[in-house]
Every structure is written in structure tokens, then in C-alpha cells.
Amino acid sequence: MSADLGASGAGAAAPAGPVPARRGESDADAVLGEIRDAIVRGEYVPDQRLVEADLSARFGAGRSAVRAALLQLANEGLVERVQNRGARVRTVSLEEAIEISEVRMVVEGLCAAKAAGRATAADAAELRGIGARMEAAVAMGDVLGYSEANQLLHRRIRDLSGQGAAERVLERLRAQGVRHQFRLALQPGRPAVSLPEHLAIIEAICAGDARAAERAVRRHLTSVIEALKATNPRPAGTSLR
């Protein structure tokens, strides 16, 4: 659900240090997760080639495990395979980022509504504690701390919803939109705008009000979509669509 979060783009060189021990093919799922996380964190930038030999050396995985991981990441929309040129990180356009947010509005609204019907008193206390962390981060101008608390909040709401299928969909969408989310998070004043939106979601869930929780999510993601549109570098008078 976190739309104001992400990770900074960085270079893709493997970190210095000893080469990790070679893994067995049974560790393919772990390698998939590590490559996915590296893309989401911005260690590999849009359009950058993903060379199987380099990935194998960095993650200590066999070439077949890396190849299988790249195929799965292509299915998830994070990677694209180019004929005769291998794989590269897929670029997500601003138009697509907006479409992703529109889909998330529906799915995350469902999760918040379900969480409102399942949250216990202990869950409510935890969510309010996360909200307090977000308030403190905004007060201190701590963008990273706000982002971390924001991610935690949305993860806990997904967990509380009990909607496994929805959670898998949202994880894929979050990964695809993370670069635009990061740009949005760095907009001056954006955390102060999104904070009350998140607090409204928390209070609706804590009150057990499913309809209010869903409406709060929709208001928040509507705000996100408007902020994304405002980042459009095109000349005035042109359309995103």
C-alpha cells in the first residue's frame, strides 16, 4: 500500500568482499528473492542489462538458477527479455505507474476493509504505534524513517487482512512502481500530506469500520495519483494518456 516509499537508484556493481559460496539449485527461490530485492532497492537501474554470469558470481548461484529467476522476474514485470540481448530491468512509465496506483486503490481498499474486521485490540495498539512513529519522523524531517514506518504499516495491514492472493498482487505492483514511489517520497512536503491520510486509515481499522477504512485508502491513493501526475515533465496541455 505504501505509495510514498521506495529505494534510491544506485550503481549495479557487485559489493566488494568475498564471493559468496556457490549454492545448490534447491536455493533457486532464495536467489530469485535476492535479485528481486536488488532491483526494488534500485541497485539495478531501468534498462540496465542483467548478465547471467555476473548475477551468478554476485549471488553465489548456478547459471540455471539465475536463468530461472530472470524468467520469473519477467513474468512479474520487473525484467524484460530482449531477443539476442538477454535480460534487462524493465522501465515502468509514468502512465503505467498511475495505472498501477488505480489497481492498488481497489485491492488495498479490500485489504483495509478486511483488516478492520479482523484487528484485535493488540493489533490496533500496534498500528497506532506505527502511526506515532510516522508522526515523529515527519516532525524531525526524517524521510527514511518515515518510509520505513510507512512500509511496516502497509505490510501489517496486508497481514491483518488475511488476503493472501491480494498480498501477492500488491507485492508485484509495489515492486513495479517503486522507482516512481521513491521520486514521490522525495517531493518537498509530501510526507506531511500523506501522514494524515495514513492516520485516517489506521483509525478506521482500529474502529472496526470496514467502509471507512476502504474509503480512507481510496482517498490516499487518489492523492498519490494526483501527485504522480504533477511529476509529469511534459509541456502543459498534453495528456498522460
N, C-alpha and C positions, 0 to 999 in steps of 0.2 A: 504494500500500500504506500510505501514511502515514495513520494514523488519528488521530494526536495533533497534527495540523497544521492550519493554516488561515490566515485573514486577518481582521483586525478589521473589524467593521461600521463604516461611516463614512457621512457625508453623501454625496449623489449629485450635488452641484453640480459643474459642469464646472470644471476647474482654471483659475486665472487665466492670462492670457497671450494671445498672438496666436491667432486662429482658424487651424487647420491648412489647408493648401492643399487645394482640392477634388480628390478622387481620381476616377479613371475607374471605370466599372463593373467593369473587369477586376480591381480591387482588392477585390472583394467578400469573398474569403476572408480577407484581412488584416483587414477591418472586422469580420467575424464573430469572429475570434480576439481582437480588441481588446475588443469588447463582452463576450465570454465571460470574458476575464481580469478585466475590471472587476467583473463580477458575482461571480466567485470571490473576488476580493480584498475584497469587501464594500463597494465603492463605491456599489452599488445594493442596498438592503435588501429583505427579503421584503415582498411586497405593494406595493412601490413601482411606480408606473406608469412605463413606458418610452415616452416620447413620440418618435415618429419624427423630428420636426423638431429636437428637442433633440439627439438622438443624431447626426443628420446634421451639425449645426453642430459638435458636440464632436469627432467623428472625421473631419471633412472628407470625408464620403461622400455620395453621392447617395441620395435617398429610396428608390429601388428597391433599392439595395444594402443599406440598413438594413432594409428590409422583408423581404428575403430572409434576412438574418442572424437576425431575430427569429423567422421561421418555422423555421429550422434549430435555434435555441436552444429553441424549443417542442418540437421533436422530441427534443431531448436531455434534456428535463425541467427545464431551468433557467428557462424562461419559460412563462407560460400566457397565452393569448389569450382575452379576455372579450368576448362579443358586445356591440357598440356602445360598448365602453370601451377598446378597444385591447389592448396587452400590458402585463404586469406581471411582476415577479420572483416565481417560484413559491416558496411556503413548503413546506419539507420537514419533516414532523412527526418527532417523536422515534421513533415506531413505524416510520416509513419509514427513518429513519437506521439503526435496528437491522437492518431487513431488508437494507439496502444492505451493511452490515457482514457479514451472513451470506453474501451472494453473493460479496463480496470474499474471504471466507475460502477459498472454493473456487478462484476464479480466481487469486488471488495465491499460493495454495499451489502451483498448477500452475506459475506463473512462477518461483517459487523453486526448485522441483524441476528445471525445465529449466535454470535458471541454474547449478545445481550441476553439471550435466552438461556445461556449456559453458565455465565460467570458467577462464581461464588463470592462471598464476602472477602475471602483471601485474594481472589483474582482481582476484585475491584481495588483493593488496597495496593496491589502490585501495579496496576495500571495508573492509579493516581500518583504513585511514587515515581513512575517513569515520566508522567506529566510534569511533576515537580522538577525532575532533572532537566527537562526541556526548558522550563521557565528559567531555571538558574543559568543554563547555557546561553540563552538569549540575553539575559541580563548582563552576562560577562562578555558577550560578543564571541563566544566560543563556538564557531561554526562546526568544527569537527565533533565536539562533544554533543552538539545538538543533533548532528547527523547520526551519531552512534545511538543516542537515545531514541531517535525517530525510527531507525531500523528495528531496534528492540521492540518498540511499541507495536509496530505493524506486524512483526513476527509473532508476538504474543497474541494479537487479535486473531491472526490466522490460526494459530494453535488452538485457541479457545473456541473457534467456530466449529471445529471437528469436521471441516470440509476438505478432505484430503485431495480430491480432484481439483477443487478451486485453488488450493495451495500450490499444486504443481503448475497450474496455468499461470498463476501470479508470479511464481519464481521465474518462469521463462520470460514473461513480459517484462519483469523488473530487469533482468539481465540485458534484454534487448534495448531498453530505454535508459540504461544507467548513465550514459555519457550526457544525454540531454538533461537528465536529473541533476547531474553534478553542476552543469552550467547554470541551471536554475537556482541551485542552492547557493551559488556564489553571487547571485544578484543582490546588491545592497538592499537591506531591509526585508528580504524575502522571508527569513526565519520568523521575523516579528509578525508577518502576515499569516504564515501557516500555523504558528503556535496556537492562536485561539481556535482555529479550525480543528486542530488535533485535540485540544482540550474539550471541545464540544463533542467529539466522537467518544472520548473517554467517559464523559459524564453521562451520555446517553446509554452507553453499555453498562456502566455502573448502576444506573437507574433501572436496568432491565427493560428499557424501551426500545424494542427492535426497530420500529418505524422511524423513531428519531435518530437512531444510530445510522440507519441506511441513508436518511436524508443528510445527515452531517457528512458522511463520506462523499455523497454526491456534490455537496456544496464545496468541499475541499478540492475534489478533482476538477470541478468546473473552474475553480480558481487556478489550479495548476495549468489547465488547458489555456486559459486566458494569458497566463504568464509565459507559457511556451510560445504562443502566437506573438507576444510582444518581443521575443528574441529574434523574430524573423528579420533577416538582413535585407530583404527585398525592398525595392522602392515602394513608396506609398501608392496605393491604387491598384496594386497587383494582388492576386489571390493566392492563398496557400494551396488551394485545391483546383 
